[in-house]
C-alpha cells in the first residue's frame, strides 16, 4: 500500500514524519532518512493493530507532484 508522508524539521532540528491517512501515526528521527525508516515501522505497527482489532484499513492513495513555473 502507498501512504502520503509529511516530513518536517522542527525547531530543535529533529525530523518529524506523519502519515495523515492514519490518525496519530507520527514518528521522528535525527535525520530525514531515519525519520522515514521510523515512520515505515510505525505504519506497519498501525496496520497490524487495525487487523488485530478488525478495524477497516484506509485505502491507499495515488498522488502526483507537479512542478509549476512562476
Buried (B, 14 or more C-beta within 10 A) or exposed (E): EEBEBEBEEEEEEBBBBBBEBBEEBBBBBEEEEBBBBBBBEBBEEBBEEBEEEEEEEBEEEEEEEEEEEE
